Structure formats: structure tokens, C-alpha cells
Amino acid sequence: MNKNFLLWLKFEARYYHKDFIQGVKNLCKWFPIIWKDRDWDDHFIWQILSFKIQNQAKYIGGRDSHTRAKRDAEIMMTCVRLIEKIKSEEYGMEYMDYCEDDFKFVDSDKIGYFELQINPISENFDEYFSKRKTAYRHVMRNGGVFGNDTKTHIAMNMGRFQHAKAKRILFSLLENNIECWWD
């Protein structure tokens, strides 16, 4: 007999049934995520990454088999929360909570096209600016205002800044911690 085959029988074959059972459990657990997966949008990448990190946080945090297990699980869940905020574009859209606009589509000069017309009704951007002071200072100091310097454009750019900051924090957490997340 082949020596490699005998070694496989001795050390790995006896666990094969457990590996098979775990594989079936994984298929059942991942099936809804993979079923809904599509290749056209970053939303699906975020969904898969979030699901994986969340499962690993539950496993490592629940077993508590090393000194940093609970802390690792907390960091993982922070990553999951950041992924959800990035995926839903929470920071990029937050400024809209501080204004009320009337939207309507009007015919464009181009045949078959419509233009979005936005008519402001009311705004309370000063409250938003005071809530997100760091973002406001960054946008105003670094000339990060795209468009004109209206309060709406400043608020929109603050949202872009916050969104980019959330991504930087997420990937920094992953870069600094992911290789330690094992049991």
C-alpha cells in the first residue's frame, strides 16, 4: 500500500465523518447568503463579509477559549456594525435627516430624459454641523467642498467624509486584528 494513504488513514480518515457533518452544517448555514448573492454590487460583498465575521464572533466569543476571546468578539461585532453602516450608506445619507426637500422630475432638453429638481423647504444643518464637528472642520479646512459652499453641499461632503472614515476604521480594525481571530 501507498505510505501516504496509510498515513491519511491513520491521522485523517478517522475524522472524516466529523468533517462531512461540519460541511453539511456550513452548507445549510450559508445557503441563504449564497442564494441571494449577486455579482453586480458591493452590497453582496459586504453581506458575505459581515455574515462571516458575525459567525466567527459568536464562535470565538461563545467558546472563550483564550484570554482575548471576548475582546476579539467585541472587535468583530464592531466591524459588523461598521459594515452595516457602510452598506446602508448611513453616514452619507445622515444629513438628509436635517432638511426637508421637495423632489420632482421635470422634462429635460434631451429627448427621453428627465431631470431631478430639488426645492428646499426647510433645513437645520447647524444642528448637524454641531453634531459632527470633526467632519465639519475637516470639510471646511481641507477645501473638500464639491460644488458651491451652500450648507447643503457642506453637509453632503461631511457625509462623504464620515463614510470614508468608517471604511478606514473598518479596514484598520481588520488589518490589525484579523490574523489573531482564531480559536
Backbone as JSON, one array per atom type, in Angstrom:
{
  "sequence": "MNKNFLLWLKFEARYYHKDFIQGVKNLCKWFPIIWKDRDWDDHFIWQILSFKIQNQAKYIGGRDSHTRAKRDAEIMMTCVRLIEKIKSEEYGMEYMDYCEDDFKFVDSDKIGYFELQINPISENFDEYFSKRKTAYRHVMRNGGVFGNDTKTHIAMNMGRFQHAKAKRILFSLLENNIECWWD",
  "N": [[0.83, -1.19, 0.0], [0.29, 2.3, -0.51], [2.34, 4.61, 1.16], [1.57, 7.21, 1.86], [-1.2, 6.99, 1.75], [-1.68, 5.24, 3.86], [-0.82, 6.83, 6.0], [-2.74, 8.86, 5.8], [-5.04, 7.37, 6.38], [-4.49, 6.7, 9.04], [-4.26, 9.21, 10.41], [-6.14, 11.1, 9.43], [-8.48, 10.01, 8.27], [-10.11, 8.96, 10.26], [-11.42, 11.16, 11.25], [-13.01, 11.98, 9.25], [-15.82, 11.69, 9.01], [-16.73, 13.59, 10.85], [-15.82, 15.94, 9.65], [-17.37, 15.86, 7.35], [-19.96, 16.15, 8.39], [-19.73, 18.7, 9.54], [-19.31, 20.14, 7.19], [-21.8, 19.86, 5.91], [-23.41, 21.21, 7.75], [-22.32, 23.78, 7.42], [-23.05, 24.28, 4.74], [-25.84, 24.43, 5.01], [-26.06, 26.63, 6.75], [-24.88, 28.74, 5.26], [-26.37, 28.77, 2.95], [-28.71, 30.56, 2.54], [-27.4, 33.06, 2.3], [-25.61, 32.75, 0.15], [-27.42, 32.05, -1.83], [-28.75, 34.44, -2.28], [-26.71, 35.97, -3.26], [-25.18, 38.15, -5.59], [-23.33, 39.36, -8.43], [-23.1, 42.03, -9.1], [-22.88, 44.24, -7.4], [-21.49, 46.04, -4.62], [-22.81, 45.63, -2.26], [-23.36, 42.92, -1.84], [-20.87, 41.81, -1.38], [-20.25, 43.04, 1.05], [-22.28, 41.87, 2.55], [-21.58, 39.13, 2.65], [-19.05, 39.29, 3.93], [-19.79, 40.45, 6.38], [-21.51, 38.46, 7.42], [-19.74, 36.3, 7.73], [-17.85, 37.34, 9.6], [-19.55, 37.86, 11.74], [-20.46, 35.26, 12.4], [-18.03, 34.12, 13.16], [-17.42, 35.7, 15.37], [-19.44, 34.96, 17.17], [-18.75, 32.28, 17.56], [-16.05, 32.34, 18.56], [-16.32, 34.15, 20.73], [-18.26, 32.81, 22.2], [-17.05, 30.42, 22.94], [-14.85, 31.22, 24.39], [-12.09, 30.53, 24.71], [-9.53, 31.52, 24.87], [-7.44, 34.13, 26.25], [-8.04, 36.61, 25.12], [-10.46, 36.29, 23.88], [-13.13, 37.27, 24.34], [-12.72, 40.02, 23.95], [-11.81, 39.99, 21.3], [-14.15, 39.1, 20.05], [-15.8, 41.31, 20.55], [-14.5, 43.28, 19.01], [-14.86, 42.17, 16.51], [-17.67, 42.33, 16.28], [-17.92, 45.08, 16.28], [-16.8, 45.58, 13.81], [-18.77, 44.36, 12.23], [-20.95, 46.06, 12.75], [-19.95, 48.44, 11.65], [-19.74, 47.63, 8.98], [-22.46, 47.33, 8.35], [-23.29, 49.99, 8.56], [-21.78, 51.14, 6.52], [-22.67, 49.69, 4.31], [-25.38, 50.41, 4.2], [-25.09, 53.03, 3.71], [-25.28, 54.91, 5.73], [-23.93, 57.11, 6.94], [-23.47, 58.73, 4.73], [-26.01, 59.51, 4.05], [-27.06, 60.67, 6.25], [-27.22, 63.46, 6.62], [-29.58, 64.15, 5.4], [-31.55, 63.88, 7.25], [-31.71, 66.28, 8.44], [-32.89, 68.11, 6.85], [-35.61, 69.19, 4.74], [-36.91, 68.5, 1.68], [-38.45, 69.15, -1.5], [-38.99, 66.99, -4.04], [-39.01, 66.59, -7.55], [-39.52, 65.33, -10.84], [-38.68, 66.7, -13.93], [-39.25, 67.43, -17.41], [-36.49, 67.06, -19.58], [-34.13, 68.82, -21.69], [-32.98, 67.01, -23.31], [-34.03, 64.37, -25.33], [-36.29, 62.03, -24.08], [-35.3, 62.05, -21.51], [-35.31, 62.87, -18.01], [-35.01, 65.41, -15.55], [-33.94, 65.77, -12.21], [-35.42, 67.84, -9.96], [-34.78, 69.73, -7.18], [-36.27, 71.25, -4.54], [-35.68, 73.13, -1.81], [-37.32, 73.01, 1.33], [-37.13, 73.27, 4.12], [-34.38, 73.52, 6.47], [-32.01, 72.34, 8.87], [-29.23, 72.49, 9.24], [-27.27, 73.53, 10.89], [-27.49, 72.26, 13.36], [-26.73, 69.68, 12.6], [-24.1, 70.23, 11.81], [-23.0, 70.93, 14.27], [-23.26, 68.54, 15.58], [-21.54, 66.82, 14.21], [-18.77, 67.78, 14.49], [-16.02, 67.31, 13.93], [-16.02, 66.32, 11.31], [-17.12, 68.52, 10.03], [-15.14, 70.5, 10.5], [-13.04, 69.29, 9.09], [-13.99, 69.25, 6.42], [-14.32, 71.99, 5.93], [-11.74, 72.97, 6.42], [-10.04, 71.58, 4.69], [-10.82, 72.15, 2.16], [-12.67, 70.47, 1.01], [-15.1, 70.73, -0.26], [-17.32, 69.95, -2.66], [-18.83, 71.37, -5.42], [-20.81, 74.25, -4.78], [-20.46, 76.48, -1.93], [-22.73, 76.08, -0.34], [-24.84, 75.34, 2.47], [-26.03, 72.87, 2.13], [-24.31, 71.5, 0.35], [-22.0, 71.45, 1.9], [-22.89, 69.83, 4.01], [-23.41, 67.46, 2.58], [-20.8, 66.78, 1.79], [-19.66, 66.39, 4.26], [-20.96, 64.05, 4.95], [-19.85, 62.33, 3.03], [-17.22, 62.37, 3.93], [-17.51, 61.21, 6.51], [-18.42, 58.67, 5.77], [-16.2, 57.67, 4.34], [-14.38, 57.69, 6.42], [-15.47, 55.75, 8.14], [-15.04, 53.47, 6.57], [-12.24, 53.48, 6.54], [-11.68, 53.04, 9.27], [-12.88, 50.52, 9.63], [-11.32, 48.86, 7.88], [-8.85, 49.24, 9.02], [-9.21, 48.08, 11.55], [-9.64, 45.43, 10.7], [-7.17, 44.92, 9.41], [-5.36, 45.09, 11.55], [-6.23, 43.12, 13.32], [-7.29, 40.71, 12.26], [-5.7, 38.44, 11.84], [-5.38, 37.45, 14.34], [-7.72, 36.35, 15.05], [-8.62, 33.55, 15.84], [-9.26, 30.25, 17.07]],
  "CA": [[0.0, 0.0, 0.0], [0.97, 3.57, -0.56], [2.64, 5.11, 2.5], [0.74, 8.4, 2.1], [-2.56, 6.53, 2.01], [-1.7, 4.7, 5.22], [-0.77, 7.97, 6.92], [-4.05, 9.51, 5.74], [-5.96, 6.52, 7.14], [-4.17, 6.74, 10.47], [-4.39, 10.51, 11.05], [-7.22, 11.95, 8.96], [-9.71, 9.29, 7.9], [-10.98, 8.75, 11.42], [-12.18, 12.39, 11.48], [-13.69, 12.33, 8.01], [-17.27, 11.82, 9.25], [-16.96, 14.88, 11.51], [-15.63, 16.96, 8.63], [-18.52, 15.8, 6.46], [-21.1, 16.72, 9.12], [-19.5, 20.15, 9.62], [-19.52, 20.68, 5.85], [-23.26, 19.93, 5.68], [-23.89, 22.32, 8.58], [-21.9, 25.02, 6.76], [-23.9, 24.48, 3.57], [-27.16, 24.89, 5.48], [-25.92, 27.96, 7.34], [-24.52, 29.71, 4.23], [-27.25, 28.69, 1.79], [-29.48, 31.8, 2.26], [-26.5, 34.14, 1.9], [-25.1, 32.45, -1.2], [-28.56, 32.06, -2.74], [-29.07, 35.84, -2.61], [-25.51, 36.64, -3.75], [-25.1, 38.59, -6.98], [-22.0, 39.87, -8.74], [-23.14, 43.37, -9.68], [-22.91, 45.34, -6.44], [-20.68, 45.85, -3.42], [-23.7, 45.22, -1.17], [-23.27, 41.48, -1.63], [-19.56, 41.56, -0.75], [-20.4, 43.43, 2.44], [-23.16, 40.89, 3.19], [-20.8, 37.91, 2.9], [-18.04, 39.61, 4.93], [-20.49, 40.64, 7.65], [-22.01, 37.16, 7.89], [-18.59, 35.51, 8.17], [-17.29, 37.91, 10.83], [-20.54, 37.67, 12.8], [-20.41, 33.86, 12.82], [-16.78, 33.88, 13.87], [-17.52, 36.37, 16.67], [-20.27, 34.1, 18.02], [-17.99, 31.06, 17.85], [-14.9, 32.64, 19.42], [-16.81, 34.73, 21.96], [-19.02, 31.8, 22.94], [-16.15, 29.39, 23.48], [-13.98, 31.89, 25.37], [-11.0, 29.58, 24.97], [-8.25, 32.18, 25.08], [-7.58, 35.3, 27.11], [-8.59, 37.75, 24.38], [-11.61, 35.84, 23.09], [-14.26, 38.2, 24.48], [-12.34, 41.28, 23.31], [-11.82, 39.74, 19.86], [-15.55, 39.05, 19.62], [-16.29, 42.7, 20.56], [-13.93, 43.96, 17.85], [-15.55, 41.61, 15.33], [-19.01, 42.89, 16.2], [-17.73, 46.47, 15.85], [-16.63, 45.5, 12.35], [-20.08, 44.05, 11.65], [-21.75, 47.29, 12.82], [-19.41, 49.36, 10.65], [-20.14, 47.12, 7.66], [-23.87, 47.66, 8.16], [-23.38, 51.44, 8.32], [-21.22, 51.39, 5.19], [-23.56, 49.06, 3.33], [-26.62, 51.2, 4.1], [-24.67, 54.42, 3.46], [-25.88, 55.69, 6.82], [-23.26, 58.41, 7.12], [-23.64, 59.53, 3.52], [-27.39, 59.98, 3.95], [-27.48, 61.23, 7.55], [-27.53, 64.89, 6.51], [-30.96, 64.32, 4.92], [-32.42, 63.97, 8.42], [-31.7, 67.66, 8.91], [-33.5, 69.0, 5.86], [-36.81, 68.71, 4.07], [-36.89, 68.97, 0.3], [-39.5, 68.7, -2.41], [-38.37, 66.42, -5.23], [-39.88, 66.27, -8.68], [-38.85, 65.12, -12.11], [-39.18, 67.57, -14.99], [-38.71, 67.08, -18.73], [-35.18, 67.6, -19.9], [-33.94, 69.22, -23.08], [-32.62, 65.8, -24.03], [-35.22, 63.55, -25.62], [-36.43, 60.82, -23.29], [-34.67, 62.18, -20.2], [-35.91, 63.73, -17.01], [-34.08, 65.98, -14.59], [-34.43, 65.85, -10.85], [-35.44, 69.2, -9.44], [-34.87, 69.7, -5.72], [-36.66, 72.53, -3.97], [-35.59, 73.07, -0.35], [-38.46, 73.5, 2.11], [-36.54, 73.74, 5.38], [-33.15, 72.84, 6.83], [-31.45, 72.59, 10.19], [-27.87, 71.97, 9.11], [-26.42, 73.98, 12.0], [-27.52, 71.18, 14.35], [-25.91, 68.61, 12.03], [-22.7, 70.68, 11.87], [-22.54, 70.86, 15.66], [-23.2, 67.11, 15.96], [-20.37, 66.23, 13.53], [-17.8, 68.87, 14.46], [-14.77, 66.89, 13.28], [-16.27, 66.26, 9.87], [-17.32, 69.9, 9.58], [-13.82, 71.14, 10.46], [-12.27, 68.68, 8.01], [-14.51, 69.71, 5.13], [-14.06, 73.42, 5.77], [-10.31, 73.23, 6.44], [-9.33, 70.93, 3.6], [-11.39, 72.51, 0.87], [-13.31, 69.28, 0.47], [-16.47, 71.01, -0.67], [-17.57, 69.83, -4.09], [-19.98, 72.2, -5.72], [-20.65, 75.56, -4.15], [-20.34, 76.43, -0.47], [-24.01, 76.13, 0.36], [-24.91, 74.43, 3.6], [-26.37, 71.53, 1.63], [-23.1, 70.88, -0.18], [-21.12, 71.2, 3.04], [-23.44, 68.66, 4.7], [-23.18, 66.29, 1.73], [-19.39, 66.44, 1.86], [-19.43, 65.82, 5.59], [-21.41, 62.67, 4.86], [-18.81, 61.59, 2.29], [-16.06, 62.24, 4.83], [-17.86, 60.23, 7.54], [-18.49, 57.36, 5.12], [-14.82, 57.26, 4.08], [-13.76, 57.44, 7.73], [-15.98, 54.45, 8.61], [-14.32, 52.44, 5.82], [-10.85, 53.45, 7.03], [-11.67, 52.4, 10.59], [-13.16, 49.1, 9.43], [-10.19, 48.14, 7.31], [-7.77, 49.29, 10.0], [-9.52, 47.02, 12.52], [-9.38, 44.14, 10.06], [-5.73, 44.78, 9.18], [-4.63, 44.92, 12.8], [-6.76, 42.08, 14.2], [-7.87, 39.52, 11.64], [-4.83, 37.27, 11.97], [-5.47, 36.98, 15.72], [-9.05, 35.79, 15.27], [-8.68, 32.08, 15.68], [-9.5, 29.56, 18.34]],
  "C": [[0.87, 1.24, 0.0], [1.12, 4.13, 0.86], [1.78, 6.34, 2.83], [-0.7, 8.02, 2.42], [-2.68, 5.99, 3.43], [-1.64, 5.82, 6.27], [-2.11, 8.7, 6.95], [-5.07, 8.72, 6.55], [-5.75, 6.67, 8.64], [-4.55, 8.08, 11.1], [-5.61, 11.32, 10.63], [-8.54, 11.21, 8.71], [-10.65, 9.11, 9.08], [-11.81, 9.99, 11.77], [-13.05, 12.77, 10.28], [-15.19, 12.52, 8.22], [-17.6, 13.14, 9.94], [-16.81, 16.03, 10.53], [-16.83, 17.03, 7.7], [-19.74, 16.46, 7.12], [-20.95, 18.24, 9.22], [-19.72, 20.81, 8.26], [-21.0, 20.83, 5.52], [-23.85, 21.07, 6.5], [-23.54, 23.66, 7.94], [-22.76, 25.31, 5.53], [-25.27, 25.0, 3.97], [-27.11, 26.32, 6.01], [-25.7, 29.03, 6.27], [-25.5, 29.75, 3.06], [-28.04, 29.98, 1.53], [-28.61, 32.95, 1.78], [-26.04, 33.93, 0.46], [-26.24, 32.49, -2.22], [-28.87, 33.49, -3.21], [-27.88, 36.59, -3.22], [-25.61, 36.96, -5.23], [-23.76, 39.26, -7.19], [-21.99, 41.33, -9.16], [-22.99, 44.51, -8.68], [-22.05, 45.01, -5.23], [-21.52, 45.41, -2.22], [-23.52, 43.74, -0.83], [-21.92, 41.08, -1.03], [-19.64, 41.89, 0.73], [-21.24, 42.39, 3.2], [-22.39, 39.63, 3.57], [-19.77, 38.16, 4.01], [-18.68, 39.76, 6.31], [-20.94, 39.32, 8.25], [-20.86, 36.32, 8.44], [-18.04, 36.03, 9.49], [-18.25, 37.71, 12.0], [-20.53, 36.22, 13.31], [-19.15, 33.56, 13.62], [-16.8, 34.54, 15.25], [-18.34, 35.52, 17.64], [-19.48, 32.87, 18.47], [-16.88, 31.36, 18.86], [-15.36, 33.22, 20.76], [-17.55, 33.73, 22.83], [-18.14, 30.75, 23.59], [-15.23, 29.96, 24.55], [-12.77, 31.03, 25.74], [-9.62, 30.23, 25.03], [-8.49, 33.53, 25.76], [-8.22, 36.5, 26.42], [-9.88, 37.41, 23.64], [-12.78, 36.82, 23.16], [-13.95, 39.53, 23.78], [-12.32, 41.13, 21.79], [-13.25, 39.73, 19.31], [-16.16, 40.46, 19.59], [-15.78, 43.46, 19.34], [-14.61, 43.47, 16.58], [-16.94, 42.21, 15.18], [-18.97, 44.38, 15.88], [-17.57, 46.52, 14.34], [-17.97, 45.24, 11.66], [-20.96, 45.31, 11.65], [-21.26, 48.32, 11.79], [-19.79, 48.92, 9.24], [-21.59, 47.48, 7.37], [-24.05, 49.15, 7.87], [-22.86, 51.79, 6.93], [-22.17, 50.88, 4.12], [-24.83, 49.88, 3.13], [-26.35, 52.67, 3.8], [-25.27, 55.37, 4.5], [-25.25, 57.06, 6.96], [-23.46, 59.31, 5.91], [-25.03, 60.12, 3.41], [-27.87, 60.67, 5.23], [-27.89, 62.69, 7.45], [-28.98, 65.12, 6.08], [-31.97, 64.35, 6.07], [-32.58, 65.41, 8.91], [-32.25, 68.64, 7.87], [-34.76, 68.35, 5.3], [-36.84, 69.35, 2.69], [-38.09, 68.43, -0.45], [-38.79, 68.24, -3.7], [-39.4, 66.27, -6.34], [-39.02, 66.14, -9.94], [-39.5, 66.01, -13.17], [-38.54, 67.14, -16.31], [-37.38, 67.78, -18.95], [-35.14, 68.04, -21.35], [-33.58, 68.01, -23.94], [-33.86, 64.92, -24.19], [-35.19, 62.28, -24.76], [-35.81, 60.9, -21.9], [-35.47, 63.1, -19.3], [-34.8, 64.25, -16.11], [-34.73, 66.0, -13.22], [-34.31, 67.29, -10.38], [-35.67, 69.11, -7.94], [-35.17, 71.12, -5.24], [-36.62, 72.43, -2.45], [-36.82, 73.68, 0.31], [-37.94, 74.08, 3.43], [-35.25, 72.95, 5.62], [-32.71, 73.25, 8.22], [-30.01, 72.06, 10.21], [-26.95, 72.42, 10.24], [-26.37, 72.93, 13.11], [-26.65, 70.01, 13.88], [-24.42, 68.99, 12.11], [-22.17, 70.58, 13.3], [-22.44, 69.42, 16.15], [-21.94, 66.46, 15.41], [-19.28, 67.28, 13.36], [-16.51, 68.5, 13.73], [-14.93, 66.86, 11.77], [-16.43, 67.66, 9.3], [-15.97, 70.62, 9.46], [-12.99, 70.6, 9.3], [-12.71, 69.22, 6.65], [-14.16, 71.18, 4.91], [-12.56, 73.72, 5.68], [-9.61, 72.71, 5.19], [-9.92, 71.23, 2.23], [-12.08, 71.34, 0.2], [-14.73, 69.5, 0.02], [-16.56, 70.92, -2.18], [-18.85, 70.58, -4.4], [-19.76, 73.56, -5.06], [-20.65, 75.4, -2.63], [-21.67, 76.56, 0.25], [-23.98, 75.13, 1.51], [-25.22, 73.01, 3.16], [-25.12, 70.81, 1.12], [-22.09, 70.58, 0.92], [-21.59, 69.94, 3.77], [-23.22, 67.39, 3.89], [-21.72, 65.84, 1.81], [-18.99, 65.92, 3.24], [-19.85, 64.36, 5.61], [-20.4, 61.81, 4.12], [-17.6, 61.34, 3.18], [-16.33, 61.18, 5.89], [-17.89, 58.81, 6.97], [-17.07, 56.82, 4.86], [-14.1, 56.93, 5.39], [-14.2, 56.09, 8.29], [-15.26, 53.32, 7.88], [-12.87, 52.33, 6.29], [-10.76, 52.74, 8.37], [-11.9, 50.9, 10.45], [-11.93, 48.36, 8.93], [-8.95, 48.21, 8.2], [-7.98, 48.21, 11.07], [-9.23, 45.65, 11.94], [-7.88, 43.91, 9.9], [-4.99, 44.44, 10.47], [-5.07, 43.71, 13.63], [-7.06, 40.75, 13.54], [-7.0, 38.27, 11.8], [-4.82, 36.71, 13.4], [-6.81, 36.29, 16.0], [-9.07, 34.31, 14.93], [-8.79, 31.47, 17.05], [-8.48, 28.46, 18.53]]
}
